[in-house]
Amino acid sequence: MIKDPSAATLLITGGAGFVGSSFALHWKARHPGSTVIALDNLKRRGSELNLPRLKNAGIQFVHGDVRDAADLRTLPRIDALVECSAEPSVLAGYSGGADYVVNTNLVGTINCLELVARDKADLVFLSTSRVYPIAAINDMCTRNERGFLIDPNTRVPGASSKGISEDFPLTGVRTLYGATKLASELLITEYADMHGFRAVIDRCGVIAGPWQMGKTDQGFVLLWLARHHWDLPLQYIGFGGTGAQVRDMLHVADLCELVTLQLEDMDKVHGRTFNAGGGAANSATLKECTALAAEITGRSMPVTSAPEDRPGDLKLYVTDNTLITTTTGWQPKRDLPSLFADSFAWLKEHEEQLRPILT
């Protein structure tokens, strides 16, 4: 349990990844007297680029894996754990086995919970908006000349012009990724009650920003910018192939500020589950993202069309941040042009290192 943030010991799982490393550096800069441990298996290509940044900031890196309970048991006593480790692909299990996504996202959670219980530590668990069922979201969408939107006449609880709130129904299919995260949420509730530690769950939508290694199934903002910068092919996939899908996007710096706020006042958020995303003000269609990428990079390029739907895809996801804002006062500060500009500036600065990873 964190009593004094300036002297706390934090463990960040997935600590060399995009979100984990960003948060580790953010917290250490705010609380330089704290001890920060970043644990990561370095499976995702590009994670190794974060190691010098972590070392230079005085953050201890541990090469370990949440799937291996022994890697966690040997760690020193901690005051808080920020769980950023995940297999984040929504396509996981559709082609090939499901072992990695299940073992990382579910068994890994259990191993983390055992450590938290051992030390009576605080827990911030980064879940996902993909816990919400696919069909329930797609069925309530309509379309106009811009793209998809929530039908103004929908009677689905938790759906409005603001987006999707925590009251949205959870019955239905959601991908293995979403299922493992939802199962983890249930386990966290049980463990916290059983062992008496404080925990909060954040269901995040699209997170983006510098140091994200973009792929077709995760990290599309960086992917979009990289494809424009290096004149590589782009494609609108599914729902007619016109780029009508809508997503909200959250700058990773805004997420870091939220997690910091929660850790510094866990009594206010303990036992709660929050949606956390860019919100309606920071949402765009894929076609609008293409225009923004062209403006930021100074390069326009054709986008081909693949009309066939991709497994697990959503017509729309926009976060209703009402609950987290009314509870903590947090809301996103950075808009989409800033998000794209920050991401592209980082890409340009490190393009020699990034080109083999992103192309």
C-alpha positions in Angstrom: 0.0 0.0 0.0 1.3 3.4 -0.9 1.6 5.7 2.1 4.2 8.1 0.8 4.4 8.2 -3.1 7.9 9.9 -2.9 9.3 6.8 -1.2 7.2 4.0 -2.6 8.3 0.9 -4.5 6.4 0.4 -7.7 6.4 -2.6 -10.0 5.3 -2.1 -13.5 4.6 -5.3 -15.5 5.0 -4.8 -19.2 7.4 -2.1 -18.1 9.5 -1.9 -21.2 6.4 -1.7 -23.4 4.7 1.4 -24.8 2.4 2.2 -21.8 4.5 0.6 -19.1 7.7 2.5 -20.0 5.8 5.7 -20.5 4.3 5.4 -17.1 7.5 4.3 -15.4 9.3 7.4 -16.7 6.4 9.7 -15.8 6.2 8.4 -12.2 9.9 8.5 -11.7 10.1 12.1 -12.9 7.3 13.1 -10.5 8.7 11.1 -7.6 12.4 10.8 -8.1 12.9 9.3 -4.6 10.7 6.3 -5.3 11.9 2.9 -6.5 10.5 1.8 -9.9 10.9 -1.7 -11.2 10.0 -2.5 -14.8 9.4 -6.2 -15.5 9.1 -7.3 -19.2 9.8 -10.3 -21.3 10.8 -8.1 -24.3 8.6 -10.2 -26.7 7.2 -7.3 -28.6 9.7 -6.0 -31.1 10.9 -2.5 -30.3 10.6 -2.9 -26.5 14.4 -3.2 -26.3 14.6 0.4 -27.4 13.1 1.5 -24.1 15.8 -0.1 -22.0 18.4 2.8 -22.2 15.6 5.3 -21.3 14.7 3.3 -18.3 18.3 2.9 -17.2 19.1 6.6 -17.6 16.1 7.5 -15.4 17.2 5.2 -12.6 14.5 2.6 -13.2 15.5 -1.0 -12.5 14.7 -3.4 -15.4 14.0 -7.0 -14.7 13.9 -9.4 -17.6 11.0 -11.6 -16.5 7.6 -12.9 -17.6 4.2 -12.6 -15.8 3.4 -16.1 -17.0 6.2 -17.4 -14.7 5.1 -17.1 -11.0 8.8 -17.6 -10.0 9.8 -14.4 -11.8 7.4 -12.4 -9.6 8.0 -14.3 -6.3 11.7 -13.4 -6.3 11.0 -9.6 -6.5 11.4 -7.4 -3.4 8.4 -6.2 -1.4 6.4 -3.6 -3.4 3.9 -0.9 -2.4 2.0 -0.9 -5.7 1.7 -2.8 -9.0 0.6 -1.2 -12.3 -0.4 -4.1 -14.6 0.5 -3.1 -18.1 1.5 -6.5 -19.5 -0.8 -8.0 -22.1 -1.1 -9.7 -25.4 -3.1 -6.8 -26.9 -4.0 -8.1 -30.3 -7.8 -8.5 -30.9 -6.9 -11.0 -33.6 -5.1 -13.3 -31.1 -6.5 -16.9 -31.4 -8.2 -16.4 -34.7 -5.1 -17.7 -36.6 -2.9 -20.0 -34.5 -3.1 -21.1 -30.9 -4.6 -19.2 -28.0 -1.9 -20.2 -25.5 0.0 -16.9 -25.4 -3.0 -14.6 -25.1 -4.6 -16.8 -22.4 -1.5 -17.4 -20.4 -0.3 -13.8 -20.5 -3.6 -12.0 -20.0 -5.2 -14.5 -17.5 -2.5 -16.7 -15.9 -0.3 -13.6 -15.8 -3.0 -11.7 -13.9 -3.3 -14.5 -11.3 0.5 -14.4 -10.8 0.4 -10.7 -10.4 -2.5 -10.9 -7.9 -0.6 -13.4 -5.8 2.3 -10.9 -5.5 -0.1 -8.1 -4.7 -1.8 -10.2 -2.0 1.6 -11.2 -0.6 2.6 -7.5 -0.1 -0.9 -6.0 0.5 0.1 -3.7 -2.4 -2.1 -1.3 -4.3 -3.1 -2.4 -7.8 -3.9 -0.4 -11.0 -5.1 -2.8 -13.7 -5.2 -1.6 -17.3 -8.1 -3.4 -18.9 -9.6 -2.7 -22.2 -12.7 -1.4 -23.9 -12.8 -4.7 -25.7 -14.6 -6.2 -22.7 -17.8 -4.8 -24.3 -19.4 -7.3 -26.8 -18.9 -6.9 -30.5 -22.4 -7.5 -31.7 -24.1 -5.3 -29.1 -21.9 -2.3 -30.2 -22.2 -3.0 -34.0 -26.0 -3.5 -33.8 -26.6 -0.2 -32.2 -24.6 1.8 -34.8 -26.0 3.7 -37.7 -24.2 5.5 -40.5 -24.1 9.0 -42.0 -22.0 10.7 -44.7 -19.1 10.9 -42.2 -19.1 7.4 -40.9 -20.5 5.3 -38.1 -22.2 6.7 -35.1 -24.4 5.5 -32.2 -28.0 5.5 -33.2 -29.6 8.5 -31.4 -32.7 6.3 -30.9 -30.9 3.4 -29.3 -32.2 2.1 -26.0 -29.1 0.1 -25.1 -28.0 1.0 -21.5 -24.7 2.8 -21.3 -24.8 4.1 -24.9 -25.3 7.8 -25.7 -23.9 10.6 -27.9 -21.1 10.8 -25.3 -20.0 7.2 -26.2 -20.1 4.0 -24.2 -20.2 4.0 -20.4 -19.5 1.4 -17.7 -23.3 0.5 -17.7 -23.0 -1.0 -21.2 -24.2 -4.7 -21.2 -21.4 -7.3 -21.0 -23.3 -10.3 -22.4 -21.9 -11.5 -25.7 -18.8 -12.4 -27.6 -15.9 -10.0 -27.4 -12.7 -11.7 -28.7 -10.3 -13.8 -26.6 -8.3 -10.7 -25.8 -11.4 -9.0 -24.3 -12.5 -12.2 -22.6 -9.2 -12.7 -20.8 -9.3 -9.1 -19.7 -12.9 -9.3 -18.4 -12.0 -12.6 -16.6 -9.1 -10.8 -15.0 -11.4 -8.0 -13.8 -13.5 -10.6 -12.0 -10.5 -12.2 -10.4 -9.2 -8.8 -9.2 -12.5 -8.1 -7.5 -12.4 -11.5 -5.7 -8.7 -11.2 -4.7 -9.0 -7.7 -3.4 -11.9 -8.6 -1.2 -10.3 -11.8 -0.1 -6.9 -10.3 0.7 -7.8 -6.8 1.7 -5.8 -4.8 -0.9 -6.9 -1.7 -2.8 -7.4 -2.0 -6.6 -8.8 0.0 -9.5 -9.6 -1.1 -13.0 -9.3 1.2 -16.1 -10.9 0.1 -19.3 -8.8 1.8 -21.9 -9.7 2.4 -25.6 -7.1 3.2 -28.2 -3.9 4.6 -26.6 -1.3 6.2 -28.8 1.7 8.5 -28.7 5.5 8.4 -28.9 7.3 5.1 -28.3 4.4 3.0 -29.6 5.4 0.3 -32.1 2.5 0.3 -34.5 1.1 -2.9 -36.1 -2.0 -3.6 -38.2 -3.9 -5.1 -35.2 -2.7 -2.7 -32.5 -1.2 0.8 -32.5 -2.7 2.1 -35.7 -1.9 5.8 -35.2 1.8 5.1 -35.4 1.2 2.6 -38.2 -0.7 5.2 -40.2 2.0 7.9 -39.8 4.8 5.4 -40.6 3.0 4.3 -43.8 2.6 7.9 -44.9 6.2 8.8 -44.1 7.7 5.9 -45.9 5.2 5.7 -48.8 4.0 2.2 -47.8 0.6 0.7 -48.7 -2.4 1.4 -46.6 -5.8 -0.3 -46.6 -9.3 0.3 -45.2 -10.4 -3.2 -44.0 -14.0 -4.2 -43.5 -17.4 -2.6 -43.4 -17.2 -1.8 -47.1 -13.6 -0.7 -47.0 -14.3 3.0 -47.0 -12.7 4.0 -43.7 -16.0 4.7 -41.9 -15.0 3.0 -38.6 -14.7 5.4 -35.7 -12.3 5.3 -32.7 -11.5 7.7 -30.0 -7.8 8.0 -29.1 -6.1 8.8 -25.9 -2.6 10.3 -25.7 -0.4 8.1 -23.5 0.7 11.2 -21.5 -3.0 11.7 -20.5 -3.2 8.0 -19.3 0.0 8.4 -17.3 -1.5 11.4 -15.5 -4.7 9.4 -14.7 -2.8 6.4 -13.3 -0.7 8.8 -11.2 -3.8 10.5 -9.9 -5.2 7.1 -8.9 -2.1 5.8 -7.1 -1.8 9.1 -5.2 -5.4 8.8 -3.9 -6.3 5.1 -4.0 -9.0 5.5 -1.4 -11.0 7.6 -3.8 -11.0 4.9 -6.6 -10.6 1.6 -4.8 -13.0 -1.0 -5.9 -14.1 1.0 -8.9 -14.0 0.2 -12.7 -13.7 3.1 -15.0 -13.8 3.7 -18.8 -10.8 5.8 -19.8 -10.3 7.1 -23.4 -10.1 10.1 -25.6 -13.8 10.6 -25.6 -16.1 12.0 -28.3 -14.0 15.2 -28.7 -11.0 13.0 -29.6 -12.7 10.6 -32.0 -12.3 10.2 -35.7 -13.0 7.9 -38.6 -10.2 6.1 -40.3 -10.6 8.3 -43.3 -10.2 11.4 -41.1 -7.1 9.8 -39.6 -5.7 9.4 -43.1 -6.3 13.1 -43.8 -4.7 14.1 -40.5 -1.7 11.9 -41.1 -1.3 13.4 -44.6 -1.4 16.9 -43.0 1.1 16.1 -40.3 3.6 14.2 -42.6 3.1 16.4 -45.6 2.5 13.3 -47.8 -0.7 12.2 -49.3 -1.1 8.6 -50.5 -3.9 6.4 -52.0 -5.6 3.9 -49.7 -6.9 0.7 -51.1 -10.1 -1.0 -50.0 -10.8 -4.5 -48.6 -14.6 -4.6 -48.1 -14.7 -7.9 -46.2 -15.1 -7.6 -42.5 -12.2 -8.7 -40.2 -12.9 -11.0 -37.2 -13.6 -9.1 -34.1 -13.8 -5.6 -35.7 -16.0 -2.9 -34.4 -17.9 -0.2 -36.4 -17.3 2.3 -33.6 -15.8 2.7 -30.1 -16.0 6.0 -28.3 -15.4 6.3 -24.5 -17.9 8.0 -22.2 -15.5 9.4 -19.6 -18.2 10.8 -17.3 -17.6 8.5 -14.4 -13.9 9.0 -14.2 -14.2 12.7 -14.6 -16.8 13.2 -11.9 -14.9 10.9 -9.6 -11.4 12.3 -10.0 -11.6 15.4 -12.1 -9.4 13.8 -14.8 -10.1 14.3 -18.4 -7.9 14.2 -21.6 -5.9 17.4 -22.2 -4.3 16.6 -25.5 -6.3 16.7 -28.8 -5.9 14.5 -31.9 -3.6 17.0 -33.8 -1.3 17.1 -30.8 -1.3 13.3 -30.6 -0.5 12.8 -34.2 2.1 15.6 -34.2 3.9 14.2 -31.1 3.9 10.7 -32.5 5.3 11.9 -35.8 8.0 14.0 -34.2 9.2 11.0 -32.3 9.1 8.9 -35.5 11.2 11.4 -37.3 13.7 11.6 -34.4 14.3 7.9 -34.3 13.5 6.8 -37.8 16.7 4.9 -38.4 16.0 2.6 -35.4 12.3 2.4 -36.2 12.2 1.7 -39.9 13.2 -2.0 -39.5 10.5 -2.4 -36.9 7.6 -0.5 -38.5 8.1 -1.4 -42.1 
